[in-house]
Amino acid sequence: MMDEAELDIADYLRGENDESEHHPVRQSVLALAVGAVGVVYGDIGTSPLYAFREALRPIAHDGVTRADVLGVLSLLIWTLVIVVTVKYVLFLLRADNRGEGGVLALYTLARLAIGRRSIPVLALAIIGAALFYGDAIITPAISVLSAVEGMELVLPSMEEWVVPLTLVILMALFLVQRQGTSAMAVAFGPITVLWFLVMAGLGLAQIIQNPSILAAFNPVWGLSFLLTHQAIAFVVLGAVFLAVTGAEALYADLGHFGRKPIILAWFALIFPALVLNYLGQGALVLADPSALDNPFYRLCPPSALPALVILATVATVIAAQAVISGAYSMTRAAMQLGLLPRMTIRHTSHGQSGQIYIGTVNWILLFGVLWLVVAFESSEALAAAYGIAVTGTMVITTTLAVIYVTRAGILPAPLAMLLVSPLLLIELAFLTANLAKVTDGGYVPLLLALTLGTAMWAWWRGTQSVLAKSHKQLIGLDGFARSMAHSSVHMIPGTAFFLTPDSSVVPSALLHNLKHNRVLHEQNVILTVETLRIPVAARDERASYEQLNDRFARVTLRFGFMETPNVSRAMADARKAGLEFNVMTSSFFLGRRRPVVTGPIGLERMLDNIYAVLSRFSADPSDYFHLPRDRVVELGERVAV
């Protein structure tokens, strides 16, 4: 069956662009909100462990003043407000593609708003997606490493076991991915809710003792800090950005839980808990400057410290889940847009079509994460690599959002730029601050993004080339069926099923069968498999049958998004719909294109070779659709690229 990449983007997006298709059917908004706390907000929820401390550290060598503390706190709070609350929660979560989020969902909206293909906009989408994949590899490594290293506060003798234990935890985390985010949310959600409540309680206790810390809500303190510390402002901003590193995963995970649960979780728990904890750390440092060495853990009474370290360890491990789930969603969107070859997708929830598992992505991420742990050995060494991928993706999503709202006529261009300019300036400042770390480890996400971006561009370029050549050979099915009704071509007994995603044109396998074998079966069935937006298709709508003439017919088989498309079993439903055939005299014909690289040596040939290699990893349609193995005939076609 042809790749979905061969469908025009407008066809792919046909239908209403709303969230109704992905609304939970069996889970309440509250239950999904609890799950979202663990899966979606796990990453951003661990930032208080280090963000405030790292932001103050560059200016702490001569001690810190009240203005320094209030300035850094103001920057942290307003970064959460502007970047996370305004940009992601209030705006971008509404810019969804049939309930799915992420930079590629935003690209599809911008592409439709433009009304034509735009290579620069496509390039932005590919770069953004590639950077997100880089973050999806780095985040689990640094999160779990920092968690295990934190246990040294309770057990100093664990130092030599940090890397081995980290590897074991990571392998366990990726092995349970197959169970789905809904299964993990059952465990992760309540634990992370407890984590946020504990953070809020620890911070509130300090605020009560020093309520003057609430002055940090005034943004003037943050602006004044940047003006009076111009020499190291970028260093501080790079650390402040650590407070919002999970924001892009929040948008990418939209399809896993839906908009309402994610928004509810943010305003009801996540945002208040984060702000209270940061304010509490600031109040503690004002009362006891020596607490700056580790203000988060110093919030806790010594007797409760072991319990807090254990809870923090578990919460930090859970943080890796947000980007892993986002990587699955990003991959599905990339496949639909023709940026990656088709991979087998496993749906893991009856309530949400967005909760998926992609084995290929899971094992690639695991390999990359384990390699980073072994290569860098500590979270401090990996810290320099953290941030560039996320800030780069944030700048791209903001740019795509501007293109979308202006070209779609939602806002006039001058007004859109006026509203977005402050946000874009903030994100560019964060990006500049993080780019200063390139030589210290920041090259890692850049190299990962370059590799993945090149592969995605090569696949898109190759599929477009093959599609352009195949379009020249398309023949309408209705006219072809009429012309063949009285043809003198040699007829052989039996039924031939030709799988195709478009039942209105003649499948390439049928044309090649006529060309090379010079035969036509007595009955030729154009078979199309559709995936519905409901978990399970009703039996009465499983199959539809249309007779074109004595020799040609159309059959459509429908499966819910939770079902495995088993064509062999669904043939019983096709019989009930009116199709008559003998299993022993039936064959299933598949057309498979094999790209052949023929161009001159150079950059284009390198991209063609990458496309040819990737095409070999595309999922086998015989296995994907559960066709009877002894009845499948594949007709290959060599296509020059």
N, C-alpha and C positions, 0 to 999 in steps of 0.2 A: 504494500500500500504506500502511496506517495507520502512524503513527509508533509507535515502541516506547514512547513516553510513555503510550500508551493502555493499556498492560498494567499490572496491579497490581504493586506492588513485590514482593509475595510470589511472583508468577509469575516475575518477572524473576530472583529469587534461588532459584528451585526447583532442587533438586539439592544435591549435597554441597558444603559450603563448605570445600573444601580446596584444596591447591595442586597436586594431581595432574594436573588438567586443563591446567595450564600448565607442567608440567615439560619441560625440554628433551628432545628425542628424538634429537638428533644431536650435541649439544655436551656436553662433560663439564663437571662443576661447576667444575673448575679453569679451563677456558677461559672460562666465563661469569664467573668471579670476576675474571679479568684484564680482561675487557670492562667489568665493573662498576666497576673502579677508575677507568677513564677517563670513563665516561658518568655513573655514579651519584655518585662521590666527587670529581669534578672541581672542584665549587664549594667544598666544605669544605676541599679540599686546597690552596687558594691563600690561605687565611686567615693562615698564618704570615708572609706578606709584609707584613702591616700590623697584625694584631690586637694583638700584644704591644706594639709601638711606640705604637699609639694609646691603649692602656690605661694605659701609664706616662706619656704626654705630659702629662696634666692636672696631675700632681704633680711634674714634672721641672724646674720653673722654678728651684727652689733646690737642685737635685741630688736624687738618689734614694739611699735607704738600703738596707741588706741586707733589712730588714723589708719595705720597699716592693716590692722585686723578688720576694721569696718570697711575699708576699701576692698580688700580681697573678698570678704563676705558679700559685699554689694555686687561685685563682678560675678560671683558664683550664682547668686540668687537671680540676677537679671539675665544671665546667660540661660538659666533654666526657663525663665519666663519667655524670653524672646525666641530662643532657638527651639526648645521643646514644646512649650505650651502654645505659643502663637503659630509657629511655622508648621510643626508636625501634628500636634493634637487638634488644633482648631482649623487648620487649612488643609494640609496635605492628606490627612485621613479622609477628607471628602473628595480628593482627587483620585478616585479608585477606578480600576478597570474591572467591572463586573465583580466587585468585592475584593479584588486583589490589589495590593499596594507594592511599593518599591519603585526604584528609578525607572524600570522598564515599563511599568504601568503608566507612569507620568510621560514617558516617551510616546507611548501609543496615543495618549490624549493630545499631546503636542503635534504629533504627525497628522492626526485627523484634522486638527484645527488649521494646520498649514494647508491641507488639501492636496498635497503632493509629496513625493519623496524628497527629503532634504538630507544630503550626505553629511553636512556639518552636525545636524541634530542627531542623526544616527550615530555619528562618531562620539558625540557626548554621551549617548546612552550606553554605548559599548564601554567607554572608559569608566563611566559610573558603575556599571555592573562588574567590570573587572576589578575595580578598587574594592567593591563590596566583598567579592570573593577573597581578596587579600585579607580584609578584615576578618572574614569568617574563619580563616586559618590562624591568624595571629591571636584573636581574642580567646579561644579556648586554651591555647598554650599559656598565655600570660595570666589568665584568670586562675587556672588550676595550679600553676607554679606559685603564684602569690598566696593562694590558699594554703598549700602545703608548707610553704616557708613560714606562714603565720603561726603554724603549730609549734615552731621552735620557741615561741614565747613561753609555752607550757612545758615542752620537752626539748631542751637544748641539744640533747644527744641525737636528734633526728636529722642533723645537717647532712650527713652522708647518704641518707635515704630519701632526700628530697626528689631527685630526678627519677629513681626507680618507682617510687610511690606515685609520682605524677603520671608516669607512663601507664601504670596500672589503672589509675582512676580515669584517665582519658580513654583508654581502650574500653573500659566498662561503660562509660558515657556513650560512646559511639555504638557499642553493641546493642544498647537498649533503644536506640533510635527507631528500630524496626517496629517497636510497639506503638509508635505514634505519639504526637505531642499531647493528645487527649489523655492517654494513659499516664504520661509523665506529669501532666498538669495536676492529676489527682494527688501525686506526692509532692511535686514542686510547689504548687500554689499555696497550700497551707503553711509550708515551711517558710516561704518567702514572705507571706503575710505576717507571720510571727517576726521575721527579721525586720520588716519595716516598722512594726509596732514597737519593737525593742529600741530601734534607732530613734524613733520619735520620743519615746519615754526618756531615754538617756539625755537627749538634747533638751527636752522640756524641763528636766530637773535643774539643769544649769541655767536656763533662761530665767526661771523663777528666782534664782539667787542673784542674777544680774540682768534685769529687764532692759537696761539701757542698750543692750546689744541689738534690740529691735530697730535701732536707728539705721542699721545696715540696709533696710528696705529703701532708703533714700538713694537713688542712683548717683547723686552728686558725689557721694563718698567714692564710688568706683571711678568716676571720671577724674576726680582730684588725685586719686592714687596713680592713675596712668600718667597724668601730667607731671607729677612730682617724682616719678620713677621711670623716666623715659629711657634710661640706659638699659634697664632690664625688663621693660614692659612686655616685650615679646616672649621672654622666658616665662614670665608669670602667666601670660595668656595661654602659653602652651600647656601649663599645668592646670589652669582653670578649665580648659577644654576637656580635661579628664572627667569633669562632672556630667558631660552630655555624650559620652562615647557610645551609649546604647540607643541614641535617638533614631539613627538610620535603620537599625534592626526593628525598632518599633513600627516604622512605616512598612518595612518589608514583610513583617509578620501579620499584616492586616487581615489577610485571607484565612489565617489560622483561627481567629476568634471573632472577627467582625469589628465594626467601628464602635458601636455603643459600649461593649464590655471594656474595650481599651480606654475609651474616654472616661468611663465611670471609674475605673481603677486609678487613673492618673489623678483626677481631682479629689476623689474620696480618700485616697491613701498615699499614693506614691509621692506626689508633689509636696503635700504637707509634711510627710515624714522626712524627706530629704532636706527641706528648708529648716525644720526644727533641729535636725541633727547638725547641720552646718552652723546654725546660730549657737547651738550648745557648745560646739567645739570652740567657736570664737569666744564665747563667754568664759570658758575654762582657761583659755590662753591668756585672756586679760587678767583673770584672777591669779593664775600661776603660769608665768612665761616658760617655766621648765617643761610644761606639758606639751610644748611644741614638738618634742621628739616623736610622740605618737599620740596626738590628741584624741583620736577615736577611742582607743583602748583605755586611755586615762579617764574617759567619761565614766567608766564602769568601776564599781567598788572592787577592790582586790579579791574578795572572796568569791565574786561571781565571774571573775576573768576567765577561768577555764571554760565555763559554759558559753561565754560570749565568743571565745576563740573557736570553739567547735561549731557554733551556729554560723559564725562568719565564714568558716571553711566550707560548710555545706552550701551557704548562699553564694559564695564565689564560684563553686563548681557549677551550680545551677545557672550562673550568669552566662556560661558558654552556650547554653541551650538557645538563647535568643538569636544569635547569629547563625547557628546550625539550622534552625527552623527557617530563618530568612533565606538561607542559601537554597533550600529546597524550593521555596516559592519563587525565588529569582530564576532558578533553573527551568521551572515549568514555563514561566513567562518567556525566557530566552528561546526555548524550543518552539513555542507558539509563534514567535516573531522570526523564526528562521535563523537564530544566532547560534544555536547548538543542535547537534544531531538528536534524533528521537531516542529517548531512554524510557525504560519501563518505570511507570509511576504507580505506587501502591497507596491507595487511600486508606486512612487509618481511623476514620470516624464516620459514623452514620449521621452525625448531626451537622458536620461542617465539611463541605467539599474542599476547603482550603487546607485541611490537615492531611498532609501527604508525607510519603517517604520515598526517596530516590536512592537506591542502593549504590549506584555508580558514584554519585556525588558524596555519599557518606564515606565510602572507602578512600576516595581521593582526598577529602578533608582530613580524615584520620592520618593518612600517610604524611601529609604536609604538616599537621600539628605535631606528630611525633618527631619529625625531622627537626622542627624548630626547637623543641624541648632539648633534644640531644645536642643540637648545635650551639645553643645559647646558654643552657644550663641554669639560668636564673631569671627571675622576672625583672630585675634591675637591668640586665643586659638586653632584655627584650623591650624595655620601656621606650627606648629611642625609636623603635620601629612602630610603636603604637601611636596612632593619631593621624598620620598622613593619609591613610586609606579612607578613614571616616571623614576627615575634613574635606578631602577632595570630592568624595561622593556628595557631601552636603552642598558644596558650591555648585556642583552639576545639577542637583535636584532643584536648587533655587533658580538657576538659569532656565531649566526646562519649565519650571512653574511660570516664570515670566513669559516665556514664549507661548505657553498654553493660554494663560488668561488674556493676553493681548490679541493673539491670533483668533481665539474663539469669541472675541468681542465681549468678554466678561468685564474687562476694565480697559479704558483708553491707555495707550502706551505711556504717556507722560505720568498719569496717575499711578500706574503700576510701578514704574521706575521710582517714583517718589516714595511709595510705600515700601518697596523692597530694598532700596539702596542702603538703609541702615543695617538691615539683616545681612546683605551681601558684603558690606564693608566689615562687619564683625566676623563673618566666616572667612573672608580673605585674610583678615588679620590672624585668625587661628591657623589657617593653612600656611601662611608665611612663617609663623612661629614654629610650626612642626617641620617645615622644610629645612630648618636649620639643623635638624637631627639626621639628615641624609647620610652623612659619613659615619655616624655613630650607630647605624643600624636601620635608619629609615630607608635604606636602599632595598630592604627585604620586601615591603609591600609594593614598592615601585617595580621591582623585577617580577613579582608575582602578577601584578596588574598588566605589565607589558606582555608576559607570556600568554595569559588568559585572553587579553584583548586582541592579540594577534590571531589566536585560534578562532575567536568569535568572528572577527572580521573576515578571515579566510573562509569560514563556513558560510557566512552570509553572501560573500562575493561569489563563491562557487555555486550555491543554490540558485542565485539570481541568473548566473550564466546558463545553467542547465535548464532553468524554467523558461528563459527566453528562447532557447533552441526548441524545447518541447512545444511551446505555444504555436510554432510554425506548422506543427503537424496535427493540431487538434481538429477533430471532425465531430460535428453534432451527431448525437446518437439517434435521434428520431429520423433524420434524413438517411442516415446510414442503414438503419433497420429497414426502411422502405425500399432502398435500393438493393438490399440483399435478399428481400423476400422472394424474388424470382431469379436469383443469381444461379449461374451454372456451376458455381464452385462445388467441389466434391464434398458431399455430406457424409458424416460418420455418425453412428448411433451414440446416444448418451447425452449427458448434460454437462455443459462447461460453465463454471462460475468464475467470473472475472472481478476481482476485488479492485475497487477504485473509490477515492474520496469524492469524486464528482460524477454523479450518475447521468449528467446531461451530455457528456462527451464519450467518445469511443475509447475504452482503455487501451493503453499502448500494448499490453500483452495480447489483446485480441488482434490488433493490427499485425503484430509480429507473428502470431500464429498463422494468420492468413498468408503473410508474405513468405514465411519460410517453410511451413508445412502444407500450404495450399489446401487446407481443409476447414470446414465449418461444422460444428456439432449440430445435431438436430434441434437442440434447445440450448440457447445461450442466455445466461442470466447475469445481468450487471448487478453486482452485490456491493452495497454500501453499508458500513458500520457507523452508527451515530452514538455519541455519548450524551445522555440527557443530564439536566441540571437537578436531578432528584437522585436520592441514594439508590433506589431499586426501581427498575421499570416494571409497570404492571404487565401481566401476562397478555392482556388483550391489546396492548400496544407494542409488544415485543417485535412483531414482524408485520410488514405491509408488502403487498404483492401487486404488481401492475403488468398486465400482458400487453406488449406493444404490437406483436403480430405472431404468426405461427412459430417463428424462430427466435424471437427476442422478448425478454421480459426484464423487469426491474424488481429487485428485492432489497428492502431496507431493514436491517436488524438494529434494534435500539437497546442500549444497556444504561443502567444508572451509573453515576460516578463512583459508587462503591462496589460495583460488580466487575468481575473479570470478563472481558468480552470473549466468551466461548462460543465461536461460530458453530462448531460441531453440534453442541447441545441445542442451540437456537434453531437448527434446521427443522426440529419438530414443530416449532411455532410457525415456521415458514410454510410447512405443509398445511397447517390449519388455516393459514391465510389464503391458500389456493394453489400453491406451487406443487407440481407433481414431478417427481424425479426418482430415479433408482440409484441408491447409494453406490451399488457395485459398478455402475456405468457412469459415474460422475467424477469430474476432476476440477480442482481449484487452480486457477492460473494467476500467477503473480508477475508483475513487471518489475524488474530491478535494474536500475541504471548504475553502471560502473564508470566512474570518471577516469578518463585517460589523459595524462598530462602530456601536452604536445608543444607547448610554447618554448621560446628561446630561454636560455639560462638568464636568470635575473630575479628581481624581487617578485614579479608576478608569477613566475614559475614556482618560487618557494611557497607562495600562498596557495597555488594550485596543488602542490604536493601535500600541504597540510590538509586541504579539503579532501583530497583522495584518501589520506590516512584516516581522518575522522569519519568518513563515510563507511568505513569498514566496522566501526563501533556502533553504528546505528542498530537499534533493536530489530531482531529478526521478526518480520511480520507473521511467519508461520507459528512461532512460539507465542507472540504477542496476542494473536487472535485464536489460538488453540485450533488450528486447522488439522484435519486428519493427515498425518505425515505421509502416508502411503498414497495420498490422493492429490498431492501438491506438485504443480509443474511451474518452475520458475523460468521465465524467458528473460535473459539478460540483454542489456543494450549498452554498448560502449559509447560514451558521450565524451567528445573531446572538450577539455577545459583549458 
